[in-house]
Amino acid sequence: MNNQITFRESPNRQTHTLRLSRMKDELTAMLTDLHSYRCEPCTPDMHKQFLELDHNGRKLSQTINKASDLLKDSVQFSKEIGDEVFGVIKKYHKFQENLSSYRSEAIVHH
């Protein structure tokens, strides 16, 4: 009985917990970069993009926190929880792409 892996200690749970934790840290760094002088909006369109990125980044941070809490509080690791985590990962990658595009445009304007 002691040699069995409990549901709270399963490799999938640990992997997803680590992924979410790293995404949260990286997202914090990305939002800090977004608010740096290098990414100041120079045009009305860039200002709109900046506001959208800021809003989406904060929303993504909340989503990551909710997924982490769900993972931590659940007794069993289920397919639904795995799907939720993969959904968060997908949103994270989309945010990364959008921020990278915005950053490239900001560099051109500075």
Backbone hydrogen bonds in HBPLUS format (Angstrom, degrees):
<---DONOR---> <-ACCEPTOR-->    atom                        ^
c    i                          cat <-CA-CA->   ^        H-A-AA   ^      H-
h    n   atom  resd res      DA  || num        DHA   H-A  angle D-A-AA Bond
n    s   type  num  typ     dist DA aas  dist angle  dist       angle   num
A0004-GLN N   A0001-MET O   3.39 MM   3  5.64 160.8  2.43 105.6 111.2     1
A0009-GLU N   A0006-THR O   3.03 MM   3  5.30 149.4  2.12 106.3 115.8     2
A0010-SER N   A0007-PHE O   3.42 MM   3  5.25 171.7  2.43 104.4 105.4     3
A0014-GLN N   A0010-SER O   3.05 MM   4  6.39 163.8  2.08 157.4 162.0     4
A0015-THR N   A0011-PRO O   2.83 MM   4  5.97 163.7  1.86 154.1 158.8     5
A0016-HIS N   A0012-ASN O   2.94 MM   4  6.07 168.4  1.95 151.5 154.6     6
A0017-THR N   A0013-ARG O   2.86 MM   4  5.98 154.7  1.93 147.3 155.1     7
A0018-LEU N   A0014-GLN O   2.94 MM   4  6.09 160.0  1.98 148.4 153.4     8
A0019-ARG N   A0015-THR O   2.90 MM   4  6.15 160.0  1.94 149.3 155.3     9
A0020-LEU N   A0016-HIS O   2.93 MM   4  6.08 169.4  1.94 151.0 153.4    10
A0021-SER N   A0017-THR O   3.00 MM   4  6.14 155.5  2.06 144.0 151.2    11
A0022-ARG N   A0018-LEU O   2.94 MM   4  6.16 162.4  1.97 153.9 158.1    12
A0023-MET N   A0019-ARG O   2.84 MM   4  6.07 159.3  1.89 153.2 159.7    13
A0024-LYS N   A0020-LEU O   2.95 MM   4  6.10 156.6  2.01 145.7 151.7    14
A0025-ASP N   A0021-SER O   3.09 MM   4  6.39 158.8  2.13 146.6 151.7    15
A0026-GLU N   A0022-ARG O   2.87 MM   4  6.08 166.3  1.89 154.9 158.7    16
A0027-LEU N   A0023-MET O   2.76 MM   4  5.84 154.4  1.82 148.9 156.6    17
A0028-THR N   A0024-LYS O   3.03 MM   4  6.23 154.0  2.10 144.4 150.8    18
A0029-ALA N   A0025-ASP O   3.14 MM   4  6.48 155.0  2.21 144.7 151.0    19
A0030-MET N   A0026-GLU O   2.84 MM   4  6.14 153.3  1.91 148.1 156.2    20
A0031-LEU N   A0027-LEU O   2.87 MM   4  6.11 159.7  1.91 153.8 158.4    21
A0032-THR N   A0028-THR O   3.00 MM   4  6.19 149.0  2.10 142.2 151.0    22
A0033-ASP N   A0029-ALA O   2.93 MM   4  6.19 155.5  2.00 146.2 152.7    23
A0034-LEU N   A0030-MET O   2.83 MM   4  6.10 151.8  1.91 145.2 153.7    24
A0035-HIS N   A0031-LEU O   3.10 MM   4  6.32 144.1  2.24 139.4 147.4    25
A0036-SER N   A0033-ASP O   3.02 MM   3  5.05 162.3  2.06 106.8 111.4    26
A0039-CYS N   A0036-SER O   3.10 MM   3  5.73 155.8  2.16 116.0 122.5    27
A0040-GLU N   A0037-TYR O   3.29 MM   3  5.26 168.5  2.30 108.5 108.5    28
A0047-HIS N   A0043-THR O   2.89 MM   4  6.18 151.9  1.97 151.6 160.1    29
A0048-LYS N   A0044-PRO O   3.02 MM   4  6.30 154.4  2.09 145.5 151.6    30
A0049-GLN N   A0045-ASP O   2.95 MM   4  6.26 160.8  1.99 148.4 153.7    31
A0050-PHE N   A0046-MET O   2.73 MM   4  5.93 157.1  1.78 149.4 156.3    32
A0051-LEU N   A0047-HIS O   2.98 MM   4  6.23 163.2  2.01 150.3 153.4    33
A0052-GLU N   A0048-LYS O   2.99 MM   4  6.26 158.9  2.04 149.7 155.7    34
A0053-LEU N   A0049-GLN O   2.81 MM   4  6.03 163.4  1.84 155.6 160.1    35
A0054-ASP N   A0050-PHE O   2.87 MM   4  6.07 161.6  1.91 152.1 157.6    36
A0055-HIS N   A0051-LEU O   2.93 MM   4  6.09 164.7  1.96 147.5 151.9    37
A0056-ASN N   A0052-GLU O   2.79 MM   4  5.93 169.3  1.80 153.8 157.5    38
A0057-GLY N   A0053-LEU O   2.77 MM   4  5.80 151.4  1.85 145.5 153.6    39
A0058-ARG N   A0054-ASP O   3.06 MM   4  6.26 158.0  2.11 147.2 152.3    40
A0059-LYS N   A0055-HIS O   2.93 MM   4  6.16 157.6  1.98 150.0 157.0    41
A0060-LEU N   A0056-ASN O   2.82 MM   4  5.93 154.0  1.88 142.6 150.1    42
A0061-SER N   A0057-GLY O   2.96 MM   4  6.15 150.3  2.05 141.3 149.2    43
A0062-GLN N   A0058-ARG O   3.13 MM   4  6.45 153.1  2.20 143.5 149.6    44
A0063-THR N   A0059-LYS O   2.94 MM   4  6.24 153.4  2.01 146.5 154.6    45
A0064-ILE N   A0060-LEU O   2.83 MM   4  6.10 157.3  1.88 153.8 159.1    46
A0065-ASN N   A0061-SER O   3.02 MM   4  6.26 158.4  2.06 144.5 150.5    47
A0066-LYS N   A0062-GLN O   2.90 MM   4  6.18 156.8  1.96 149.3 155.5    48
A0067-ALA N   A0063-THR O   2.94 MM   4  6.17 161.6  1.97 150.4 155.2    49
A0068-SER N   A0064-ILE O   2.88 MM   4  6.07 156.5  1.93 149.6 156.5    50
A0069-ASP N   A0065-ASN O   2.90 MM   4  6.12 158.6  1.94 148.2 154.0    51
A0070-LEU N   A0066-LYS O   2.85 MM   4  6.06 157.7  1.90 148.4 155.0    52
A0071-LEU N   A0067-ALA O   2.92 MM   4  6.09 160.9  1.96 147.5 152.5    53
A0072-LYS N   A0068-SER O   2.87 MM   4  6.04 157.2  1.92 147.5 154.3    54
A0073-ASP N   A0069-ASP O   2.80 MM   4  5.87 157.7  1.84 152.0 157.7    55
A0074-SER N   A0070-LEU O   3.04 MM   4  5.94 135.0  2.25 143.1 151.7    56
A0082-GLY N   A0078-SER O   3.07 MM   4  6.41 161.1  2.11 149.0 154.3    57
A0083-ASP N   A0079-LYS O   2.78 MM   4  6.04 155.7  1.84 151.1 158.2    58
A0084-GLU N   A0080-GLU O   2.90 MM   4  6.11 150.6  1.98 142.8 151.0    59
A0085-VAL N   A0081-ILE O   2.96 MM   4  6.26 158.8  2.01 151.9 156.8    60
A0086-PHE N   A0082-GLY O   2.94 MM   4  6.21 161.4  1.98 150.0 155.2    61
A0087-GLY N   A0083-ASP O   2.88 MM   4  6.07 145.1  2.00 143.0 152.8    62
A0088-VAL N   A0084-GLU O   3.04 MM   4  6.36 150.2  2.13 145.2 152.7    63
A0089-ILE N   A0085-VAL O   2.94 MM   4  6.27 155.4  2.00 149.2 156.4    64
A0090-LYS N   A0086-PHE O   2.97 MM   4  6.16 153.9  2.04 143.1 149.7    65
A0091-LYS N   A0087-GLY O   3.05 MM   4  6.34 158.7  2.09 146.3 151.5    66
A0092-TYR N   A0088-VAL O   2.86 MM   4  6.07 153.2  1.93 149.1 157.3    67
A0093-HIS N   A0089-ILE O   2.97 MM   4  6.25 159.9  2.01 151.5 155.5    68
A0094-LYS N   A0090-LYS O   3.07 MM   4  6.32 155.0  2.13 146.7 153.7    69
A0095-PHE N   A0091-LYS O   2.93 MM   4  6.17 157.9  1.98 148.0 154.0    70
A0096-GLN N   A0092-TYR O   2.91 MM   4  6.19 156.8  1.96 149.8 156.5    71
A0097-GLU N   A0093-HIS O   2.99 MM   4  6.25 157.9  2.04 147.2 152.3    72
A0098-ASN N   A0094-LYS O   2.99 MM   4  6.26 166.0  2.01 153.6 156.8    73
A0099-LEU N   A0095-PHE O   2.87 MM   4  6.06 160.9  1.91 154.4 159.7    74
A0100-SER N   A0096-GLN O   2.91 MM   4  6.05 158.3  1.96 148.3 154.6    75
A0101-SER N   A0097-GLU O   2.98 MM   4  6.21 158.8  2.03 151.1 156.5    76
A0102-TYR N   A0098-ASN O   2.99 MM   4  6.20 160.5  2.03 146.3 151.7    77
A0103-ARG N   A0099-LEU O   2.79 MM   4  5.96 162.9  1.82 153.1 158.1    78
A0104-SER N   A0100-SER O   2.98 MM   4  6.17 155.6  2.04 146.1 152.2    79
A0105-GLU N   A0101-SER O   3.12 MM   4  6.41 155.9  2.18 145.4 151.6    80
A0106-ALA N   A0102-TYR O   2.84 MM   4  6.14 154.4  1.91 151.8 159.8    81
A0107-ILE N   A0103-ARG O   2.95 MM   4  6.17 153.7  2.02 149.6 155.7    82
A0108-VAL N   A0104-SER O   3.27 MM   4  6.51 153.1  2.35 142.0 148.3    83
A0109-HIS N   A0105-GLU O   3.24 MM   4  6.55 148.5  2.35 144.3 152.1    84
A0110-HIS N   A0106-ALA O   3.10 MM   4  6.32 127.9  2.38 142.0 155.3    85
A0110-HIS N   A0107-ILE O   3.28 MM   3  5.25 139.9  2.46  95.0 105.8    86
